[in-house]
Amino acid sequence: MKIGIIGAGAMGSGIAQVAAQNGCQVNVFDTRKEALEIADKKLRKTLEKLTAKGKFTREQSDGILKNIQYVDSLENMSDRDLIIEAIIENLDIKKSVFQKLESLVSEECILATNTSSLSVTSIAAACKKPERVLGIHFFNPAPIMKLVEIIPAVQTDKAIAEKAKNIIDSWGKTTVLAKDTPAFIVNRVARPFYSEAIKMLEEGVADPATIDWAMTEIGGFRMGPFTLMDFIGHDVNYPVTESVFKAFYYDPRYRPSFTQKRLVEAGYLGRKSGRGFYGYKEGSEKPLPNKNPELGQKITERIIIMLINEAADALFLNVASRDDIDSAMTKGVNYPKGLLKWADNCVSILDDLFDEFHDPRYRCSPLLRKMSKQGNTFYS
């Protein structure tokens, strides 16, 4: 199969590697020649390491490199079967790229965007044949992360969506089907992991080190929210939160934090800048947490309850199926278990939070309330 990748950044290069590892002939395009050169060097370095570790034989690594061509003209995409765009999260730029692609490729070519939060339907609307456009959202780093969200636009032909899903499945990925709503599954459901942690920090419930300790040691998460935000970068994490907030018509449940905004304004972007919620420069010491079991339980319960509420609402609004929501959160962001499997005694806790703060962010999902009244669980 002939695959085209638009964008030679970390995500585009990662997707190209996945496709090439699975025997596809891949053309990678970028408007910046230096980006193509950097992508080629990084891939060679990555494959050298993987070969040294025994993950690939020398023959396999050479085969992957031969399967990838770096091109500086969109004309080189004319014979592709599937093209995945992985460029800047700007709707107008993406629309322009898709319009250009459509004038070059065959009518059978599937056009996909790797957008993490923009409307796939809007991107498809820029095309004369929108029925062959859909979202194929990988997670970074693409060669390692198992999950891929498949997002049909309103216009997408069901057969096209099924064909695209089968292709990505054949690459050894776990695909989930999501409705074209803001942030799809993972980036929508995961918002409280960050926002509720920051809110507790602002309230003085606990400091970042204590909240991170609670979520890893008691909650079983691989990273605490503050460590993860510093790792992602606040220049990335904060705009996603802001984008989701605007996309949901300023629903208080997705409200961004001034605390994180100020970090971005100060240039304290996390690991990449040497400072975020924690210091990362030489000599910096991470503060010690308050390992109070009662406090830790309170922190963990509050964040997990908010995550469960978001997952339940996504199911209630038919964003995705029960199984796909739980699969997305375990394979997309490595949660210790599916949120809907975790759901228990949520309604009373959410109602207590609402009574305390009178903030609409704590409104209970109608589905949770209905199931509580009926005595049902998601996996009964």
N, C-alpha and C positions, 0 to 999 in steps of 0.2 A: 504494500500500500504506500502511496505517495502522500506525505504529510507536509504541510507548510506551517511554519511558526512565524508570527509577526512580533518582533521584539526580542532582543538578545540579552535582556536583563536576567536577573536570577531566576525569575519564574519561567520566562520563555526558554532559557537554556536548560532548565530542569525538565520541562515538558519534552523538549527535543531529545534529551538523553533517554527519557522513558520510552519514547517512540522508537528511537534508534536501537535500544536494547531489545526491543521486540520485533526487530527485523524490518522496520519501516525505513523507506528512503525519505530523509528529512531535509528540507530546505529551510534555513533560518535567515530571515530578513530583518535588517535594522537600517534606519536612515544614517546612523553613525558608524563609520567604518571602524573607529576605535572600539566600539561596543562589540562588534563582531570578533575583533582580534582578542579582546579580553575574554569573551565567552569561549573561544577556541582554546586559549591558554588554560583557563580554569578547568575546562572539561578534561584536557590532557592531564593536568595535575591530579584531578579527582580520580581519573581512571588509573593513574600510576599508583596512587595510594590503595585503591581497591584491589588492584592486581597484586601488590605487595602483601596485602592481607589475605589473599587467596579467594577473594569474592569473585574475581574474574580470572580467566586464563589470559595470557598475552594475546592469544588468537582472538578471544572474545572482545578484548579491549580494542584491538586493531579493527575488528569488524564494526564496532560501535562508531569509531571515528570515521571509518569509510562510509558509513550510512548517513553522515551529516555533512551537508554543504552549506557554507556561509555565503549568502548572496546579498548584493547591494542594490538590486532592482526588483520591484514587484512583478515585473514581467516573468521572473523565474518561478512565480506561483501559478502560472497559467495551466499547468498539467496536473495540479494537485487534486487528490480525492477528498481531503479534509484539511481545512486551514483553521488554526487556533490563534486568535489574536491575544497577545499578552503585553499590552503597552500601558501608558499612563491612564489613570482613572479620570478621563475627561470625555464626557459624552459626545461633544461636537467632534473631537479628534477621532474617536472610534467610528462615528458615523461616516466621516470622510474616508477613512481607511476601508470600510466595508463597501462604500460606493465604488471606490477605485478597484477593489478586488472583484466585485461583481462584473465589472466590464472586461475582466481578463480571464476569468475561469470558465470552465464548462458549466452547463446547467445542472449537472449531476453533483458538482462539488458542494460539500457541506461547509458552511461558514459558521464558526463558533467564536464566542468571546469568553475570555477567562475572567471577566469582571467579577469582583467580590461583592459589589453592592449596587451597581447601576442597573437601570431597567433594560433587560434583554429585549423587551418589546419595543422600546424606543430605538434601540440599535437596529433591530430588524426592520423597523418602519422606514429606515433610510434606503432600503434595498427594493429593487423592482420585483424580486422573488423572495419575499420575507419568510415564506414557508420553509426554506432550507437553512434558516438562521436559528441558533439556539445558544445557550450558555453551557460551557463545560468548565467548571471551576475547580482547579487543582489547588492543593494547599502546599505551602512552602516548608521544607524543600520537597519539590515534586517527586524526585526519585525515591524518597523515603516515606513520605506520608501516603497512607493507603487510600484515603478517601478522595472521591471526586463527586462534586454535586453536578447533576444534569438538570438544566433549567430550560424547559421549552418556553418560548415566547408565546403570547396569545396566538400568533400567526403560525407557529411551527407545526408542520405536518407530523402526525403521530408516528408515521413510518420512519421519518428522518430522525426523530428523537430516539426511537428504538434502535435504529442502525448505529447512531452515535454511541448510545449506551453499550451496545454489543462490542464496538471497537475498543472502548476504554476498558470494559470488562476483560477483553482478550489481552490487555496489557498488564493484567494482574492486579488491577485496582478494584476497590469496593465502591460501587456507584450507588448514589441515592437520588431519588427524583424529588425535585422541589418546585413549588409554584413560583412564578416570577413576582415575588414580593420583596421589599427592601431587605437586603442582607441575606436572603434565602434562608437556610437552616442555621448553620453554625454561627455565622457572625451576628445573627439576630439573637439566638438563644443564649449565646455566651456573654452578651452585654452586661448582665448583672454581676458576673464574676469580677469585672473591673469596677463597675459603677457603685455596687453596694459596698465593696471594700473601701473605696474612696470616701463614700458617705460615712461609714463608721469611723474612718480616720478623722474626717471633718467634725464629727460629733464628739470626738475624744474618747470613743469606746476603747480604742487600742492604737498602737503605732504600727507602721508597716511590717516591722520584723515579727511582731506578735501575730498579726493577721496572717502573714505568710506561714508562720509556724503552725497555726491552727489549721489552715487549709491543707498543708502537706502532711503533718503528723496525725491529725485527727480526721480530716476529710479524705486523705488518701490521694490528693492531687499531686501531680509530678512537680509542679511549680506553684508557688503562691502568686496571687494576683499582682503584687507590686514588683516582684522579681520578673514575672512574665511581661508586664508592661515595659519595664526597663529593657528587657531583652528584645521585644518587638520594636521598641522605639516610640516615644510619645508623639513624634512627628508623623507616625503611621497610625498608631492606635487612636489618638485623639480625633483626627479627621474622620476616621470610620464611625466613631461614636456620633460625631456632629452630623455626618451624612445620614446616618440611620435616623437620628432625631428629626431632621428636616423632612426626610422621606416619609416618616410616619405622622406628618402634619403636627409636629411638635408635641407628640404624646409624652407626658411627664415620665413615663416608664423608661424612656431612652435619653433623658436629659443629661447632657454632658456636665463636667465638673470644672469650676473655675480653678480648682487646685491643679488639675492636670493641664489646663490651658496656660496657666502661669508658668509651668515647667517648660512648655513649648516656647512661650514668649522669651523666657530666659535663656533658651538654648540648652537646657538641661534635658537632653533627649534620651538619657539612659546609658547603656553600655557604650554605644557608639560615640558619645560625647564625653564620657568619663564621669558623668553625674546624672542622676535622675532622682528617684526616691532614695536610692543609695549612692554612695560614692564608689567609683571604680578605678580611680587613679592610684598609682603606686603609693602605698602607705595607708590607703583607706581601709577602715575596719567596719565591718557590718555590725550594727547594733544588736545586742542580745535581746531575745524575746522574753516576754513575761509568760512563763509556762504554767499559768494558772488553769487547771483543767476546766473549771466552771466557766471562765471567760472564754477559753478556747472552744468549748461546746456552743456557747452563745454565738460566737462569730461564725463558726462553721454552719450551724443550723440556719442562720439568717441568710447567708449567701446561697446555700444549697436550696433553700425554700424558694428564693427568688428565681433561681435557675429552673427549678421544677415548674414554677408558675408560668415562666416564659415558654418552656417546652410544651406544657399543657395547652397554652393559648395557641401555639403554632399548630397543634393537632386540631384544636377546636375550629380554627379558621382554615383547615384543610391545606396548610402550607406543605405538609408531607405526611406520610403514614407514621403510625406509632413506631414500627420497626426501623424505618429510615431515620426518624428523629433520634432514636437511641443509638443507632449505628453511627450516625453522623457525629454525635458528641463523643463517642468512645474512640472512633477511628480518626476523626478530624482534629480534635483537640485533646485526645488522650485522657478523657475523664475516666475515673476509676470504674464507673458503671453507668448504664443508661439512666438518664434522669427520670424517665417515666417508671422505671423499675424501682427507683428510689422513693417515689411519691408515697407519703404516708403522713397523716395528721397535718396536712398543709393548711387547710382552711382556717383553723383556729389561730394558727401562728400568723398568717397573713392578716386576718381580721384584727389581731392584737396590734400588729404593726400599723395598720391603718388607723385604729383608734388612738394610738400614741402620737402619730405624726399628722394625720388627716391629709396625707399626700396621696394623690391618685396613683402614684407608682406602685402602691401596695394593694391595689384592687385585685381581688381574687378572680382567677379565670372562671367563667361560667361553667366550664367543663369540670373543673375540680369541685366546685360547689355542688353541681348536680350529682357527681359520682359519690361525694361524701354523703349526701342525703339518701342515696340509694344503697349505700354500703358496698359500692363496687370499687375495684382497683383496676389499673390498666392491664394487668396480666392475670386477672382472675379467670 
